[in-house]
């Protein structure tokens, strides 16, 4: 089963952009956020901020500086979902699945937008949504 978990926005400073959107939305920055990954939870989906080197801001609608984001999908079976998305026209770009079967794979859709299939240890889906393991 494939579930959208994150909408990730590239930026120069994750905590600063998270603070902006926290104020805009009235939602708190997710506990555990830090300079390399910050998020705001919206039910089952996290709006996340990922710093990138040499960030170039989009200049909408200028196509020379396109919008920058990617989607994360949590999956129960990476191999089965990979077969399915490749058959639909996706292309595998990077494999970061570890020997224990957890991690992510980066793909692009048929027109080049990146997305990830992720398998995170301890993640459980319930009728109420995603439950992440406690970090200690």
Legacy VTK file of the C-alpha trace (Angstrom):
# vtk DataFile Version 3.0
C-alpha trace
ASCII
DATASET POLYDATA
POINTS 136 float
0.000 0.000 0.000
1.289 3.457 -0.899
0.577 6.449 1.394
1.515 10.103 0.890
3.412 11.139 4.035
5.411 14.266 3.216
5.324 17.281 0.942
8.929 18.502 0.994
10.051 21.978 0.010
13.688 22.792 -0.784
14.946 25.932 0.928
18.121 27.628 2.178
17.215 27.330 5.922
14.782 24.651 7.121
14.030 26.109 10.554
13.461 29.647 9.245
11.017 28.511 6.568
9.282 26.180 9.037
8.899 29.104 11.454
7.336 31.203 8.673
4.805 28.508 7.753
4.151 27.764 11.423
3.092 31.392 11.854
1.097 31.372 8.597
-0.825 28.193 9.483
-0.991 28.526 13.269
0.451 25.019 13.613
3.555 24.229 15.671
6.856 23.121 14.238
7.082 19.361 14.710
9.023 18.146 17.736
12.447 16.875 16.704
12.807 19.371 13.847
16.329 20.651 13.318
18.510 22.528 10.824
18.568 19.612 8.348
14.855 18.744 8.434
11.927 20.647 9.856
8.264 19.898 9.590
4.710 20.886 10.385
2.146 18.105 10.747
-1.217 18.340 8.956
-3.057 15.156 9.906
-1.392 12.323 8.021
0.777 14.613 5.876
3.821 16.571 6.997
4.805 19.814 5.299
8.575 19.463 5.485
11.504 21.762 4.753
14.808 20.468 3.445
17.880 22.706 3.115
19.832 22.440 -0.129
23.227 23.868 -1.021
23.293 26.704 -3.537
19.530 27.200 -3.223
18.046 29.113 -6.166
14.611 30.536 -5.507
11.861 29.773 -8.013
10.824 32.783 -10.091
7.255 31.818 -10.945
6.169 31.729 -13.681
9.707 31.838 -15.125
10.545 28.301 -16.273
14.300 28.999 -15.985
13.914 28.796 -12.189
11.277 26.063 -11.663
9.371 25.216 -8.499
11.253 22.913 -6.109
9.577 20.125 -4.146
9.244 16.357 -3.898
6.725 13.919 -2.462
7.437 11.041 -0.060
5.275 7.919 -0.120
5.530 5.419 2.735
5.152 1.857 1.408
4.773 -1.577 2.966
6.721 -3.321 0.196
9.338 -1.256 -1.656
9.983 -3.895 -4.313
6.307 -4.334 -5.235
5.678 -0.589 -5.362
8.845 -0.038 -7.391
7.655 -2.529 -10.001
4.308 -0.744 -10.149
5.653 2.822 -10.478
8.277 1.800 -13.053
5.537 0.163 -15.130
3.601 3.445 -14.931
6.541 5.381 -16.400
8.671 6.408 -13.393
12.480 6.199 -13.519
14.681 5.066 -10.626
17.352 7.684 -9.837
18.841 6.692 -6.461
18.610 3.688 -4.148
19.124 4.400 -0.450
17.557 1.228 0.957
19.870 -0.269 3.541
20.673 -3.943 4.078
17.930 -4.066 6.721
15.285 -3.141 4.110
14.654 0.382 5.398
15.376 3.706 3.688
14.146 5.261 0.455
14.440 5.211 -3.302
14.271 8.346 -5.417
12.352 8.263 -8.707
11.229 10.807 -11.230
7.769 10.885 -12.750
7.406 10.806 -16.559
8.098 14.560 -16.802
10.989 14.704 -14.303
9.436 15.589 -10.915
11.189 13.674 -8.107
9.383 11.523 -5.555
10.472 8.896 -3.036
9.216 5.496 -1.980
10.136 5.164 1.705
10.181 2.325 4.183
10.740 3.517 7.736
11.379 1.061 10.563
8.606 0.993 13.116
6.083 3.065 11.146
2.547 1.782 11.613
-0.636 2.818 9.779
-3.919 2.824 11.658
-7.405 4.042 10.799
-6.339 7.319 12.445
-3.276 7.687 10.234
0.482 7.282 10.480
2.169 6.484 13.801
5.922 7.089 13.908
8.112 5.210 16.374
9.136 7.092 19.474
12.635 8.521 19.210
14.668 8.481 22.327
LINES 1 137
136 0 1 2 3 4 5 6 7 8 9 10 11 12 13 14 15 16 17 18 19 20 21 22 23 24 25 26 27 28 29 30 31 32 33 34 35 36 37 38 39 40 41 42 43 44 45 46 47 48 49 50 51 52 53 54 55 56 57 58 59 60 61 62 63 64 65 66 67 68 69 70 71 72 73 74 75 76 77 78 79 80 81 82 83 84 85 86 87 88 89 90 91 92 93 94 95 96 97 98 99 100 101 102 103 104 105 106 107 108 109 110 111 112 113 114 115 116 117 118 119 120 121 122 123 124 125 126 127 128 129 130 131 132 133 134 135
